[in-house]
Every structure is written in C-alpha cells, then in structure tokens.
Amino acid sequence: VQILTYLDGVVKVADTELKPRVGFLYPVITHNISVFINATRERDSGQYMCSVNVADDGASTGKNIGIINLTVLVPPATPTCQLHGDPAVGANVTLSCSSEKGKPPPIYKWKRMASIPDIFFPPAQGKARGTLKLTNLSLAMSGVYVCSAENQGGLAECSVIMEV
C-alpha cells in the first residue's frame, strides 16, 4: 500500500491508519527523503519500500528502490505471578510468571527478596516459560519471590509471597 508520495511539489498521504502519524522528515527539496512514523504501534511492523523516480531520467537502471524492515518493540506487560502446589515442608511447588504482551517474547528471571537475594539458574528456572520449580521446601525458603519479564523494549515485574 502506497502511504506517502511527493509529486510535482505536492506531498500526499494516503488515507490509512498511518495518515495522521507519517510524513517526510525534511523538505523533499533537500533530497533527503527520510520519513517518520509517530506514536508507533506493533502493527506498524513490516517491510517498507522507498521508490524514487526522477522525471526524464532515462539512465535509471532499477537501483532506485530501497527496502527496510521495521520491527516495533513492545515492552512486556506487567506479568502475572502464581504459586502452584501446597507450600508445606518437604513438598514441591512451582512458581509461574507470564506476561500477555511483549515483542520479542520476554525472558523471565526469578529472584528471592531477602537480606542476601537468591538468584535461581537453570535447570530449576525456565527462562522462556517463566517457571521456577522449588523442591523439598524448608522454612528457610519462605519469602517474597520476584519475577522480571524483560526484552529489548523494557522490563516489568510481579511478585508472589510464599510461606512454607
């Protein structure tokens, strides 16, 4: 879909959802035809093509097209933390953490808030799934467990209180 044109000194923006948010960054007469997209949205991601056709230029050899892929990063939404199982001495429980939004998909990390925080590493922790399996529970494992969901767009956290 053609969204932006410059022809005979006139800029035209097609009637799309981008219309109020797109334009040329500089006056076209500067020969810099960079464009901007304000208030980007995830659905703005995609492939964009720039085509330059100069009137009365018979020397053009098809090298007048540029293509760029745009990926709009989406920070993780505030995740939901849950405790699965009965937190009794000697039992096993699983903590889960999941964020409904995030592009690319977030990586999850669990830590226990204490005077000296414990940080859990695989195999107990599933960084892609947001799970933390705690086995053979003891009273000392009680506390606040914080999950962080992080990607290139940002970071969000949730927590769960476990009392053994």
MDAnalysis code that builds the backbone (N, CA, C; Angstrom):
import MDAnalysis as mda
import numpy as np

u = mda.Universe.empty(492, n_residues=164, atom_resindex=np.repeat(np.arange(164), 3), trajectory=True)
u.add_TopologyAttr("name", ["N", "CA", "C"] * 164)
u.add_TopologyAttr("resid", np.arange(1, 165))
u.add_TopologyAttr("resname", ["VAL", "GLN", "ILE", "LEU", "THR", "TYR", "LEU", "ASP", "GLY", "VAL", "VAL", "LYS", "VAL", "ALA", "ASP", "THR", "GLU", "LEU", "LYS", "PRO", "ARG", "VAL", "GLY", "PHE", "LEU", "TYR", "PRO", "VAL", "ILE", "THR", "HIS", "ASN", "ILE", "SER", "VAL", "PHE", "ILE", "ASN", "ALA", "THR", "ARG", "GLU", "ARG", "ASP", "SER", "GLY", "GLN", "TYR", "MET", "CYS", "SER", "VAL", "ASN", "VAL", "ALA", "ASP", "ASP", "GLY", "ALA", "SER", "THR", "GLY", "LYS", "ASN", "ILE", "GLY", "ILE", "ILE", "ASN", "LEU", "THR", "VAL", "LEU", "VAL", "PRO", "PRO", "ALA", "THR", "PRO", "THR", "CYS", "GLN", "LEU", "HIS", "GLY", "ASP", "PRO", "ALA", "VAL", "GLY", "ALA", "ASN", "VAL", "THR", "LEU", "SER", "CYS", "SER", "SER", "GLU", "LYS", "GLY", "LYS", "PRO", "PRO", "PRO", "ILE", "TYR", "LYS", "TRP", "LYS", "ARG", "MET", "ALA", "SER", "ILE", "PRO", "ASP", "ILE", "PHE", "PHE", "PRO", "PRO", "ALA", "GLN", "GLY", "LYS", "ALA", "ARG", "GLY", "THR", "LEU", "LYS", "LEU", "THR", "ASN", "LEU", "SER", "LEU", "ALA", "MET", "SER", "GLY", "VAL", "TYR", "VAL", "CYS", "SER", "ALA", "GLU", "ASN", "GLN", "GLY", "GLY", "LEU", "ALA", "GLU", "CYS", "SER", "VAL", "ILE", "MET", "GLU", "VAL"])
u.atoms.positions = np.array([
    [0.852, -1.171, 0.000],
    [0.000, 0.000, 0.000],
    [0.898, 1.234, 0.000],
    [0.664, 2.097, -0.963],
    [1.435, 3.337, -1.029],
    [0.878, 4.292, 0.028],
    [1.787, 4.779, 0.906],
    [1.308, 5.610, 2.004],
    [1.719, 7.071, 1.898],
    [2.792, 7.352, 1.154],
    [3.317, 8.707, 1.114],
    [3.929, 8.964, -0.264],
    [3.548, 10.069, -0.892],
    [4.119, 10.394, -2.201],
    [4.488, 11.876, -2.268],
    [5.429, 12.147, -3.153],
    [5.810, 13.520, -3.472],
    [5.848, 13.590, -4.994],
    [4.988, 14.406, -5.553],
    [4.900, 14.507, -6.999],
    [4.587, 15.945, -7.375],
    [5.404, 16.494, -8.233],
    [5.219, 17.870, -8.713],
    [5.119, 18.868, -7.560],
    [5.942, 18.688, -6.539],
    [5.996, 19.621, -5.422],
    [4.904, 19.461, -4.382],
    [4.093, 18.409, -4.525],
    [2.984, 18.196, -3.602],
    [3.172, 16.885, -2.837],
    [3.046, 16.961, -1.505],
    [3.110, 15.764, -0.661],
    [1.692, 15.263, -0.452],
    [1.489, 13.970, -0.680],
    [0.179, 13.358, -0.450],
    [0.361, 12.181, 0.496],
    [-0.548, 12.092, 1.474],
    [-0.550, 10.983, 2.421],
    [-1.838, 10.199, 2.199],
    [-1.668, 8.900, 1.941],
    [-2.834, 8.054, 1.672],
    [-3.714, 7.951, 2.913],
    [-4.998, 7.694, 2.678],
    [-5.966, 7.600, 3.761],
    [-5.871, 6.221, 4.421],
    [-4.842, 6.049, 5.258],
    [-4.635, 4.809, 6.015],
    [-4.538, 5.176, 7.487],
    [-4.404, 4.166, 8.349],
    [-4.268, 4.463, 9.778],
    [-2.967, 5.196, 10.069],
    [-2.023, 5.202, 9.146],
    [-0.768, 5.936, 9.315],
    [-0.919, 7.427, 9.001],
    [-1.982, 7.811, 8.331],
    [-2.115, 9.182, 7.823],
    [-1.792, 10.275, 8.844],
    [-2.333, 10.220, 10.060],
    [-2.016, 11.314, 10.991],
    [-0.639, 11.179, 11.649],
    [0.090, 10.080, 11.338],
    [1.338, 9.827, 12.062],
    [2.579, 9.748, 11.180],
    [2.446, 9.955, 9.886],
    [3.572, 9.756, 8.971],
    [3.815, 10.995, 8.128],
    [5.056, 11.184, 7.727],
    [5.394, 12.300, 6.848],
    [6.874, 12.293, 6.514],
    [7.276, 13.219, 5.675],
    [8.699, 13.373, 5.354],
    [9.370, 14.125, 6.497],
    [10.542, 13.666, 6.882],
    [11.262, 14.277, 7.994],
    [11.810, 15.652, 7.620],
    [12.220, 15.810, 6.365],
    [12.783, 17.066, 5.871],
    [12.029, 17.482, 4.613],
    [12.108, 18.747, 4.240],
    [11.520, 19.138, 2.946],
    [12.179, 18.319, 1.828],
    [11.373, 17.795, 0.928],
    [11.890, 16.909, -0.124],
    [12.944, 17.613, -0.977],
    [12.853, 18.934, -1.119],
    [13.829, 19.662, -1.951],
    [15.259, 19.519, -1.415],
    [15.427, 19.073, -0.157],
    [16.774, 18.857, 0.393],
    [17.373, 17.556, -0.127],
    [16.587, 16.761, -0.834],
    [16.995, 15.464, -1.379],
    [17.183, 14.412, -0.293],
    [16.757, 14.702, 0.921],
    [16.748, 13.707, 1.995],
    [15.294, 13.305, 2.165],
    [14.970, 12.099, 1.738],
    [13.565, 11.674, 1.768],
    [13.284, 10.717, 2.933],
    [13.962, 10.958, 4.036],
    [13.681, 10.183, 5.250],
    [12.248, 10.451, 5.684],
    [11.611, 9.407, 6.231],
    [10.242, 9.556, 6.714],
    [10.195, 9.295, 8.216],
    [9.132, 9.762, 8.847],
    [8.922, 9.486, 10.266],
    [7.577, 8.807, 10.438],
    [7.481, 8.008, 11.498],
    [6.205, 7.446, 11.938],
    [6.116, 7.769, 13.424],
    [5.157, 8.604, 13.788],
    [4.952, 8.959, 15.193],
    [4.050, 7.933, 15.872],
    [4.146, 7.868, 17.194],
    [3.276, 7.002, 18.005],
    [3.213, 5.600, 17.421],
    [4.376, 4.994, 17.224],
    [4.420, 3.669, 16.595],
    [3.608, 2.650, 17.384],
    [3.091, 1.700, 16.647],
    [2.283, 0.603, 17.194],
    [2.869, -0.703, 16.680],
    [2.569, -1.767, 17.384],
    [3.094, -3.070, 16.976],
    [2.716, -3.398, 15.541],
    [1.505, -3.041, 15.133],
    [1.065, -3.375, 13.773],
    [1.752, -2.522, 12.691],
    [2.542, -1.516, 13.102],
    [3.330, -0.771, 12.126],
    [4.539, -1.585, 11.655],
    [4.841, -2.674, 12.363],
    [5.946, -3.546, 11.964],
    [5.682, -4.069, 10.553],
    [6.744, -4.183, 9.783],
    [6.595, -4.725, 8.438],
    [7.697, -4.227, 7.522],
    [7.514, -4.490, 6.274],
    [8.502, -4.107, 5.268],
    [8.040, -2.823, 4.577],
    [8.946, -1.867, 4.513],
    [8.662, -0.588, 3.867],
    [9.594, -0.422, 2.681],
    [9.066, 0.113, 1.586],
    [9.847, 0.284, 0.370],
    [9.798, 1.746, -0.054],
    [10.954, 2.247, -0.429],
    [11.052, 3.601, -0.951],
    [11.408, 3.488, -2.428],
    [10.634, 4.136, -3.253],
    [10.882, 4.125, -4.689],
    [11.045, 5.566, -5.163],
    [12.160, 5.833, -5.845],
    [12.439, 7.181, -6.347],
    [12.451, 7.125, -7.869],
    [11.584, 7.920, -8.467],
    [11.532, 8.013, -9.917],
    [11.734, 9.474, -10.303],
    [12.800, 9.730, -11.027],
    [13.104, 11.093, -11.444],
    [12.597, 11.267, -12.877],
    [11.772, 12.288, -13.076],
    [11.213, 12.546, -14.406],
    [12.328, 12.795, -15.411],
    [12.175, 12.280, -16.607],
    [13.122, 12.464, -17.714],
    [14.510, 11.906, -17.397],
    [14.586, 10.873, -16.519],
    [15.879, 10.237, -16.221],
    [15.899, 8.875, -16.899],
    [16.413, 8.842, -18.096],
    [16.486, 7.594, -18.850],
    [17.631, 6.710, -18.393],
    [18.496, 7.217, -17.532],
    [19.667, 6.453, -17.082],
    [19.355, 5.545, -15.899],
    [18.132, 5.594, -15.366],
    [17.786, 4.774, -14.206],
    [17.893, 3.302, -14.561],
    [18.571, 2.561, -13.713],
    [18.804, 1.141, -14.013],
    [18.123, 0.230, -12.988],
    [17.065, 0.689, -12.372],
    [16.342, -0.147, -11.411],
    [16.937, -0.112, -10.015],
    [17.909, 0.735, -9.774],
    [18.526, 0.830, -8.450],
    [17.888, 1.956, -7.633],
    [16.680, 2.289, -7.977],
    [16.014, 3.401, -7.315],
    [15.034, 2.943, -6.241],
    [15.201, 1.730, -5.760],
    [14.296, 1.181, -4.747],
    [15.108, 0.784, -3.515],
    [14.624, 1.214, -2.365],
    [15.230, 0.807, -1.091],
    [14.174, 0.125, -0.235],
    [14.574, -0.929, 0.466],
    [13.640, -1.677, 1.307],
    [14.207, -1.754, 2.715],
    [13.338, -1.560, 3.692],
    [13.742, -1.671, 5.090],
    [12.654, -2.428, 5.848],
    [13.088, -3.272, 6.774],
    [12.148, -3.986, 7.641],
    [12.090, -3.263, 8.977],
    [10.893, -2.964, 9.417],
    [10.689, -2.281, 10.691],
    [10.070, -3.256, 11.685],
    [10.711, -3.398, 12.832],
    [10.159, -4.188, 13.925],
    [9.933, -3.249, 15.093],
    [8.689, -3.067, 15.466],
    [8.348, -2.206, 16.595],
    [8.419, -3.063, 17.860],
    [9.311, -2.691, 18.776],
    [9.462, -3.423, 20.026],
    [8.316, -3.079, 20.967],
    [7.832, -4.079, 21.684],
    [6.747, -3.877, 22.650],
    [7.256, -4.334, 24.015],
    [7.339, -3.418, 24.987],
    [7.791, -3.833, 26.312],
    [6.826, -4.850, 26.915],
    [7.325, -5.726, 27.781],
    [6.426, -6.698, 28.403],
    [5.342, -6.002, 29.222],
    [4.139, -6.550, 29.155],
    [3.069, -6.093, 30.042],
    [3.397, -6.584, 31.450],
    [2.829, -5.948, 32.456],
    [3.052, -6.405, 33.827],
    [2.667, -7.876, 33.909],
    [3.619, -8.730, 34.299],
    [3.319, -10.164, 34.318],
    [2.415, -10.545, 35.487],
    [1.895, -11.758, 35.401],
    [1.098, -12.347, 36.480],
    [1.937, -13.433, 37.133],
    [2.090, -13.363, 38.453],
    [2.841, -14.366, 39.214],
    [1.856, -15.262, 39.950],
    [2.134, -16.578, 39.924],
    [1.269, -17.527, 40.624],
    [2.110, -18.598, 41.302],
    [1.569, -19.153, 42.390],
    [2.187, -20.263, 43.099],
    [1.316, -21.492, 42.880],
    [1.912, -22.571, 42.404],
    [1.185, -23.811, 42.129],
    [1.687, -24.884, 43.072],
    [0.774, -25.464, 43.850],
    [1.140, -26.506, 44.800],
    [0.929, -26.037, 46.223],
    [1.154, -26.971, 47.165],
    [0.976, -26.685, 48.588],
    [2.347, -26.436, 49.209],
    [2.618, -25.204, 49.655],
    [3.946, -24.888, 50.182],
    [4.165, -25.419, 51.603],
    [4.219, -26.743, 51.744],
    [4.460, -27.381, 53.038],
    [5.897, -27.892, 53.082],
    [6.437, -28.024, 54.276],
    [7.808, -28.532, 54.436],
    [7.926, -29.879, 53.720],
    [8.971, -30.002, 52.904],
    [9.243, -31.237, 52.162],
    [8.520, -31.346, 50.830],
    [7.588, -30.463, 50.569],
    [6.815, -30.525, 49.319],
    [7.554, -29.820, 48.179],
    [6.985, -29.936, 46.990],
    [7.499, -29.253, 45.800],
    [6.433, -28.266, 45.321],
    [6.869, -27.093, 44.875],
    [5.949, -26.123, 44.286],
    [6.585, -25.558, 43.020],
    [5.741, -24.972, 42.204],
    [6.220, -24.281, 41.009],
    [5.669, -22.869, 41.030],
    [6.543, -21.909, 40.801],
    [6.126, -20.523, 40.650],
    [6.062, -20.245, 39.159],
    [5.005, -19.564, 38.716],
    [4.903, -19.241, 37.290],
    [4.743, -17.743, 37.118],
    [5.222, -17.293, 35.983],
    [5.225, -15.870, 35.659],
    [4.925, -15.763, 34.176],
    [3.944, -14.942, 33.823],
    [3.643, -14.801, 32.411],
    [3.135, -13.413, 32.092],
    [3.626, -12.889, 30.975],
    [3.272, -11.560, 30.503],
    [2.480, -11.715, 29.213],
    [1.333, -11.032, 29.131],
    [0.465, -11.196, 27.962],
    [1.002, -10.517, 26.711],
    [1.849, -9.499, 26.890],
    [2.381, -8.783, 25.732],
    [3.883, -8.684, 25.846],
    [4.511, -8.549, 24.705],
    [5.944, -8.350, 24.639],
    [6.463, -8.804, 23.292],
    [7.203, -7.938, 22.624],
    [7.800, -8.289, 21.329],
    [9.206, -7.733, 21.306],
    [10.210, -8.569, 21.185],
    [10.137, -10.024, 21.135],
    [9.666, -10.600, 22.464],
    [9.313, -11.910, 22.474],
    [8.833, -12.516, 23.723],
    [9.841, -12.286, 24.855],
    [9.354, -11.951, 26.042],
    [10.272, -11.652, 27.142],
    [10.983, -12.885, 27.690],
    [12.116, -12.624, 28.318],
    [12.858, -13.630, 29.078],
    [12.487, -13.393, 30.542],
    [12.243, -14.476, 31.263],
    [11.815, -14.373, 32.653],
    [12.941, -14.780, 33.593],
    [13.081, -14.051, 34.695],
    [14.070, -14.378, 35.715],
    [13.415, -14.239, 37.084],
    [13.690, -15.189, 37.942],
    [13.161, -15.175, 39.308],
    [14.276, -14.845, 40.285],
    [13.943, -14.112, 41.343],
    [14.867, -13.907, 42.453],
    [14.049, -13.843, 43.736],
    [14.695, -14.223, 44.823],
    [14.031, -14.154, 46.123],
    [14.539, -12.924, 46.833],
    [13.604, -12.131, 47.343],
    [13.990, -10.930, 48.069],
    [14.307, -11.326, 49.504],
    [15.525, -11.083, 49.895],
    [15.975, -11.398, 51.249],
    [17.153, -10.488, 51.542],
    [17.727, -10.618, 52.740],
    [18.894, -9.791, 53.049],
    [20.006, -10.076, 52.042],
    [20.107, -11.331, 51.614],
    [21.011, -11.711, 50.517],
    [20.122, -12.421, 49.500],
    [19.738, -11.744, 48.410],
    [18.799, -12.360, 47.463],
    [19.382, -13.611, 46.814],
    [18.531, -14.619, 46.694],
    [18.919, -15.820, 45.963],
    [18.494, -15.632, 44.512],
    [19.384, -15.958, 43.603],
    [19.039, -15.907, 42.186],
    [19.094, -17.338, 41.673],
    [18.041, -17.748, 40.983],
    [17.938, -19.129, 40.542],
    [18.321, -19.251, 39.075],
    [19.074, -20.272, 38.759],
    [19.525, -20.512, 37.402],
    [18.990, -21.856, 36.931],
    [18.977, -22.096, 35.603],
    [18.518, -23.390, 35.103],
    [19.329, -24.508, 35.755],
    [18.793, -25.703, 35.926],
    [17.538, -26.161, 35.331],
    [16.300, -25.849, 36.157],
    [16.444, -25.308, 37.369],
    [15.266, -25.037, 38.193],
    [14.380, -23.969, 37.574],
    [14.978, -23.046, 36.820],
    [14.235, -21.923, 36.272],
    [14.060, -22.087, 34.765],
    [12.833, -21.893, 34.285],
    [12.566, -21.901, 32.847],
    [12.478, -20.473, 32.360],
    [13.559, -19.945, 31.771],
    [13.596, -18.530, 31.391],
    [12.607, -18.183, 30.283],
    [12.337, -19.120, 29.396],
    [11.408, -18.839, 28.305],
    [9.960, -19.019, 28.762],
    [9.726, -19.947, 29.690],
    [8.364, -20.226, 30.145],
    [7.995, -19.452, 31.396],
    [8.967, -18.915, 32.112],
    [8.678, -18.136, 33.316],
    [8.389, -18.975, 34.540],
    [8.935, -20.196, 34.595],
    [8.667, -21.068, 35.737],
    [9.887, -21.214, 36.633],
    [9.620, -21.463, 37.895],
    [10.668, -21.748, 38.876],
    [10.157, -22.892, 39.730],
    [10.874, -24.027, 39.691],
    [10.465, -25.191, 40.473],
    [11.299, -25.235, 41.750],
    [10.602, -25.254, 42.884],
    [11.259, -25.334, 44.185],
    [10.929, -26.701, 44.779],
    [11.958, -27.467, 45.121],
    [11.751, -28.823, 45.614],
    [12.198, -28.938, 47.065],
    [11.609, -29.928, 47.749],
    [11.949, -30.229, 49.131],
    [11.968, -28.952, 49.975],
    [10.836, -28.280, 50.030],
    [10.731, -26.981, 50.703],
    [11.137, -27.055, 52.173],
    [11.774, -25.977, 52.614],
    [12.109, -25.817, 54.030],
    [11.578, -24.467, 54.482],
    [11.516, -24.258, 55.799],
    [11.033, -22.987, 56.335],
    [11.873, -21.815, 55.840],
    [13.165, -22.068, 55.630],
    [14.076, -21.008, 55.186],
    [13.763, -20.520, 53.771],
    [12.963, -21.279, 53.027],
    [12.644, -20.893, 51.642],
    [11.445, -19.940, 51.581],
    [10.851, -19.644, 52.723],
    [9.740, -18.687, 52.750],
    [10.251, -17.315, 52.340],
    [9.387, -16.531, 51.733],
    [9.774, -15.174, 51.386],
    [9.028, -14.646, 50.183],
    [9.478, -13.501, 49.721],
    [8.899, -12.848, 48.552],
    [9.755, -13.206, 47.342],
    [9.118, -13.754, 46.318],
    [9.795, -14.131, 45.084],
    [9.348, -13.166, 43.992],
    [10.318, -12.579, 43.317],
    [10.037, -11.564, 42.297],
    [10.425, -12.116, 40.935],
    [9.516, -11.964, 39.980],
    [9.790, -12.366, 38.599],
    [9.916, -11.108, 37.758],
    [10.973, -11.065, 36.937],
    [11.109, -9.962, 35.983],
    [10.942, -10.522, 34.577],
    [10.164, -9.825, 33.776],
    [9.963, -10.147, 32.363],
    [10.666, -9.036, 31.586],
    [11.630, -9.415, 30.743],
    [12.443, -8.391, 30.075],
    [12.683, -8.735, 28.619],
    [12.621, -7.698, 27.787],
    [13.047, -7.799, 26.395],
    [13.723, -6.479, 26.019],
    [14.057, -6.308, 24.747],
    [14.737, -5.083, 24.319],
    [13.868, -3.847, 24.491],
    [12.559, -4.042, 24.645],
    [11.646, -2.918, 24.807],
    [11.486, -2.438, 26.236],
    [11.862, -3.279, 27.206],
    [11.712, -2.859, 28.590],
    [11.639, -4.009, 29.567],
    [11.207, -3.684, 30.789],
    [11.169, -4.652, 31.883],
    [9.920, -4.411, 32.722],
    [9.315, -5.509, 33.189],
    [8.164, -5.419, 34.099],
    [8.314, -6.533, 35.123],
    [7.744, -6.317, 36.316],
    [7.907, -7.296, 37.397],
    [6.595, -7.587, 38.098],
    [6.557, -8.779, 38.727],
    [5.481, -9.137, 39.641],
    [6.112, -9.942, 40.760],
    [5.344, -10.186, 41.810],
    [5.905, -10.952, 42.936],
    [4.846, -11.851, 43.543],
    [5.314, -12.846, 44.280],
    [4.447, -13.757, 44.994],
    [5.071, -14.013, 46.368],
    [4.231, -14.098, 47.378],
    [4.716, -14.379, 48.732],
    [4.482, -15.869, 48.990],
    [5.562, -16.547, 49.398],
    [5.435, -17.962, 49.731],
    [5.768, -18.133, 51.212],
    [4.811, -18.698, 51.939],
    [5.029, -19.017, 53.349],
    [4.991, -20.522, 53.497],
    [6.139, -21.097, 53.841],
    [6.227, -22.555, 53.996],
    [5.728, -22.896, 55.391],
])
